[in-house]
Amino acid sequence: MKKPFILVLMLVILGGVLAACGAKDKNDAQSSPSAPATKYKIALVTPEPIGVNPFFQLMDEGFKKAGQEFGVEVKTIESSDPASIEQNLQSAAAGDFDLIITSTFQVEDALKKIAPQYPDKSFAVIDTVIDLPNVRSVAFREHEAAYLLGAAAALVSKTGTVGNVVAVDIPLMKKYTGGFEQGAKSVNPDVKVLVNYVGGFTDPAKAKELALLQNSQGADFVAGMSAVGDLGVFEAAAEKGFYTSGQDTDNTDGKQVILAQLKGTDAVAYETVKDFVEGNFSFEVRDYGLKEGGVGLTYVNKESKSPLSDAIGQEAVDKLKQINDDIVAGKIVVSDSLQ
């Protein structure tokens, strides 16, 4: 009678041991390397409010897309003036953000002051280069896309005179005007290129005035390079019937705005977050040109929301695609005015 009792008791004890082992295995699995990583917090500090300049709006879209796809807590902090840029960067750095992303030459002074105060914090700056050990810089080869735009302008022009309405006379904008002139002259060595500066990034009235001036001087294609001011260039083109182009985002309308020189701020913001989350973040200069798809021209290496204008035509597009391929292959080297 004792043997069955002992056998039952042993089975009960064995079951308890197995259950305990199972519980231990479950707890071990919860603490294993395959468990979800700590959720990151990343801030995007813009030098001006979102919605004023499409450049920053596009960047914000890429930033938020990355946050959603990679399960990152993201926050966009919009600055209203130069003083608030420094305040916002300071607050973000002092807070619990793991990475602070910001953008353009407008933040250079503030970032150079704040980043050294927080050597253990990671920073990234888009569209300018800052040489600090805890800052990743993201630069664009705008001159390559500008070369394509200049070549396109020369192909479109019937008068042999084209123009640039530019925001401000600073070194960065020379990459645009310099690349544009190189491209235009590669197609027509005798082309005349007019350049006028608005004096700011948010003055459509002044930009319109300069576009009308260039048109009166014979320009039948005037490239807008003045940020928000491009709206004034577009108005002038609609009134006088000349052709124009926009910057950064696809502004084409299939009528007078027939091209757009694009800059993928959404893509680089997305990739910056992606690299950080995946452990591939490093403090260096990342450079995006035609080869990397960071810059481009509608119809040539980027799609457009508008149909191709007859003013350009497929034959010209095919020529521009060949120029694009030659730049990517290194057969054409576009000079960078900043080097």
C-alpha positions in Angstrom: 0.0 0.0 0.0 2.9 2.3 0.6 4.5 2.0 -2.9 1.6 3.7 -4.8 1.5 6.5 -2.3 5.2 7.1 -2.6 4.9 7.0 -6.4 2.2 9.6 -6.4 4.2 11.8 -4.1 7.2 11.7 -6.4 5.1 12.6 -9.4 3.7 15.6 -7.5 7.2 16.8 -6.5 8.5 16.3 -10.1 5.6 18.3 -11.5 6.4 21.1 -9.1 10.1 21.1 -10.1 9.1 21.2 -13.8 6.7 24.1 -13.2 9.3 26.0 -11.3 11.8 25.4 -14.2 9.2 26.6 -16.7 8.6 29.8 -14.6 12.3 30.4 -14.5 12.7 30.0 -18.3 9.8 32.5 -18.8 11.5 35.0 -16.5 14.8 34.5 -18.3 13.2 35.1 -21.7 11.8 38.4 -20.4 15.3 39.6 -19.6 16.9 38.2 -22.7 18.7 40.4 -25.3 15.7 39.8 -27.6 13.5 41.9 -25.4 12.4 45.4 -26.7 15.1 48.1 -26.2 14.6 51.2 -24.1 12.4 53.7 -25.9 14.4 56.7 -27.2 13.3 60.3 -27.0 14.4 62.5 -29.8 13.8 66.2 -30.4 13.8 68.3 -33.6 14.5 71.9 -32.9 13.7 74.1 -35.9 15.0 77.7 -36.3 11.6 78.9 -37.4 7.9 77.8 -37.1 6.8 74.8 -39.1 4.6 75.8 -42.1 6.4 79.0 -43.0 9.2 77.4 -45.1 8.4 74.1 -46.9 12.0 73.1 -46.2 11.3 72.6 -42.5 7.8 71.2 -43.0 9.3 68.4 -45.1 12.0 67.7 -42.5 9.4 67.5 -39.8 7.4 65.0 -41.8 10.4 62.7 -42.2 11.2 63.1 -38.5 7.7 62.1 -37.4 7.5 59.3 -39.9 10.7 57.8 -38.4 9.3 58.2 -34.9 6.2 56.3 -35.8 8.0 53.5 -37.7 10.8 52.9 -35.1 8.7 53.4 -32.0 10.6 56.5 -30.9 9.1 59.3 -28.8 9.6 62.4 -30.9 8.9 66.1 -30.3 9.3 69.0 -32.6 10.3 72.3 -30.9 9.6 75.3 -33.1 11.7 78.5 -32.6 10.3 82.0 -33.4 13.5 84.1 -33.4 17.3 83.8 -33.0 17.0 84.1 -29.2 14.5 81.3 -28.9 16.7 79.0 -31.0 19.4 79.0 -28.2 16.7 78.7 -25.5 15.1 75.7 -27.2 18.4 73.9 -27.8 19.4 74.6 -24.2 16.1 73.2 -22.8 16.3 70.1 -25.1 19.9 69.4 -24.1 19.1 69.8 -20.4 16.1 67.5 -20.7 15.8 63.8 -21.1 16.2 63.6 -24.9 18.7 61.1 -26.2 19.3 62.9 -29.5 18.7 66.5 -30.5 18.4 67.3 -34.2 18.4 70.8 -35.6 19.0 72.5 -38.9 20.7 75.2 -41.1 23.2 77.9 -40.6 20.7 79.8 -38.5 21.5 77.5 -35.5 25.3 77.4 -35.9 26.2 79.9 -33.1 23.8 78.4 -30.6 24.8 74.8 -31.3 28.5 75.7 -31.1 27.8 77.2 -27.6 25.5 74.5 -26.3 26.8 71.2 -27.6 30.2 71.4 -25.7 28.2 72.0 -22.5 26.7 68.6 -22.9 29.5 66.3 -24.2 27.5 63.1 -23.4 24.5 64.2 -25.5 24.2 63.4 -29.2 23.3 66.2 -31.7 22.7 66.3 -35.4 22.5 69.3 -37.6 21.0 69.2 -41.1 22.1 71.5 -44.0 25.3 72.9 -42.4 28.6 71.5 -41.1 29.7 72.0 -37.5 33.0 70.4 -36.4 32.3 69.2 -32.8 32.9 65.7 -31.3 29.3 65.1 -30.4 27.6 66.5 -33.5 26.7 64.7 -36.7 26.6 67.1 -39.7 24.4 66.4 -42.7 25.3 68.3 -45.8 23.9 68.4 -49.3 25.6 68.8 -52.7 23.1 71.4 -53.9 25.4 72.5 -56.7 24.9 69.2 -58.5 21.1 69.6 -58.7 21.6 73.3 -59.5 23.8 72.3 -62.4 20.8 70.3 -63.8 18.5 73.2 -63.2 20.8 75.6 -65.0 21.2 73.2 -67.9 17.4 72.9 -68.1 17.0 76.7 -68.0 19.4 77.1 -70.9 17.5 74.4 -72.9 14.2 76.1 -72.2 15.3 79.7 -72.9 14.6 81.2 -76.3 16.3 84.6 -75.5 19.6 83.3 -74.2 19.1 85.1 -70.9 18.1 83.4 -67.6 17.9 84.6 -64.0 18.2 83.6 -60.4 16.2 85.4 -57.6 18.2 84.4 -54.5 17.3 84.9 -50.8 20.5 86.3 -49.4 24.1 86.8 -50.5 25.8 84.2 -48.3 28.3 81.4 -49.1 25.7 78.6 -49.0 23.6 80.3 -51.8 26.7 80.4 -54.0 26.4 76.7 -54.3 23.0 77.2 -56.0 24.0 80.1 -58.2 27.4 78.7 -59.1 26.0 75.3 -60.0 23.2 76.9 -62.0 25.7 79.0 -64.1 28.0 76.0 -64.7 25.0 73.9 -65.9 23.6 76.7 -68.1 26.9 77.4 -69.8 27.5 73.7 -70.4 24.5 73.8 -72.7 24.9 77.3 -74.1 28.4 78.9 -73.4 27.0 82.3 -74.4 24.0 82.3 -72.1 23.6 85.3 -69.8 22.8 84.6 -66.2 21.3 87.3 -64.0 21.5 87.2 -60.2 19.6 89.4 -57.7 19.3 89.0 -53.9 16.1 89.6 -52.0 17.8 90.2 -48.6 15.8 87.6 -46.7 13.9 84.3 -46.9 10.4 85.5 -46.3 9.8 88.4 -48.7 7.6 87.5 -51.7 7.0 91.1 -52.6 10.7 91.9 -53.1 11.3 88.6 -54.9 8.5 89.4 -57.3 9.9 92.8 -58.0 13.3 91.3 -58.8 11.8 88.6 -61.0 9.9 91.3 -63.0 13.2 93.2 -63.3 15.1 90.2 -64.7 12.2 89.5 -67.1 12.4 93.1 -68.3 16.1 92.5 -69.0 15.3 89.6 -71.3 15.2 86.6 -68.9 12.5 84.2 -70.0 13.4 81.7 -67.3 13.9 82.9 -63.7 14.7 80.4 -61.1 13.3 81.0 -57.6 16.0 80.5 -54.9 14.4 82.7 -52.2 12.5 80.2 -49.9 9.1 81.8 -49.1 10.0 84.6 -51.6 9.6 82.1 -54.4 5.8 82.7 -54.2 6.5 86.2 -55.5 8.6 84.8 -58.4 5.7 82.5 -59.3 3.3 85.4 -59.3 5.5 87.4 -61.6 5.8 84.5 -64.0 2.1 84.0 -64.1 1.6 87.7 -64.9 4.3 88.0 -67.5 4.3 84.5 -69.0 7.9 83.6 -68.4 8.9 80.3 -66.9 10.3 79.6 -63.4 11.2 76.9 -60.9 11.0 76.3 -57.2 13.2 74.9 -54.5 13.3 72.1 -52.0 9.7 70.8 -52.5 7.7 70.1 -55.7 6.2 73.5 -56.6 5.5 72.7 -60.2 2.1 73.6 -61.7 2.6 72.5 -65.3 2.1 76.1 -66.5 4.7 78.6 -65.5 6.4 76.8 -62.6 7.8 74.0 -64.8 10.7 72.6 -62.7 11.7 72.2 -59.0 15.1 71.7 -57.6 14.6 69.3 -54.7 16.3 68.7 -51.4 15.3 65.6 -49.4 15.2 67.0 -45.9 12.5 64.4 -45.1 14.8 61.5 -46.1 17.8 62.7 -44.2 15.8 63.4 -41.0 14.3 59.9 -41.3 17.7 58.3 -41.8 19.2 60.3 -38.9 16.6 58.8 -36.5 17.0 55.4 -38.1 20.8 55.3 -37.6 20.4 56.4 -34.0 17.8 53.8 -33.1 19.7 51.0 -35.0 23.0 51.8 -33.4 24.7 53.1 -36.5 24.9 56.7 -35.4 28.4 58.3 -35.7 29.7 61.9 -35.4 30.9 62.8 -38.9 29.8 64.7 -42.0 27.2 62.8 -44.0 27.0 64.2 -47.6 24.0 63.8 -49.9 24.1 64.5 -53.6 22.6 63.1 -56.8 24.2 59.7 -56.3 22.6 59.3 -52.8 19.2 60.8 -53.9 19.5 63.7 -51.5 19.1 66.3 -54.1 17.4 66.2 -57.6 15.4 67.8 -60.3 11.8 67.0 -61.1 11.3 64.8 -64.2 15.0 64.0 -64.3 15.7 61.9 -61.2 12.6 62.7 -59.2 8.9 62.3 -59.9 6.6 65.3 -60.1 3.0 65.9 -59.2 2.5 67.9 -62.4 2.7 66.7 -66.0 5.8 67.6 -68.0 5.5 71.0 -69.6 5.8 71.3 -73.4 8.2 74.1 -72.7 10.7 71.5 -71.6 9.7 68.4 -73.7 10.9 64.8 -73.4 14.0 65.4 -75.6 15.3 68.0 -73.2 14.5 65.6 -70.2 16.5 62.8 -71.9 19.5 65.2 -72.3 19.2 66.2 -68.6 19.0 62.5 -67.6 22.3 61.9 -69.4 23.9 64.9 -67.6 22.6 63.5 -64.3 24.1 60.1 -65.0 27.4 61.7 -66.0 27.6 63.6 -62.7 26.8 60.5 -60.7 29.5 58.6 -62.6 32.0 61.3 -62.1 32.3 62.2 -65.8 31.1 65.7 -65.0 32.5 67.3 -61.9 30.5 70.3 -60.6 32.6 72.8 -58.8 31.5 73.6 -55.2 31.9 77.3 -54.4 32.5 76.5 -50.7 35.6 74.4 -51.4 
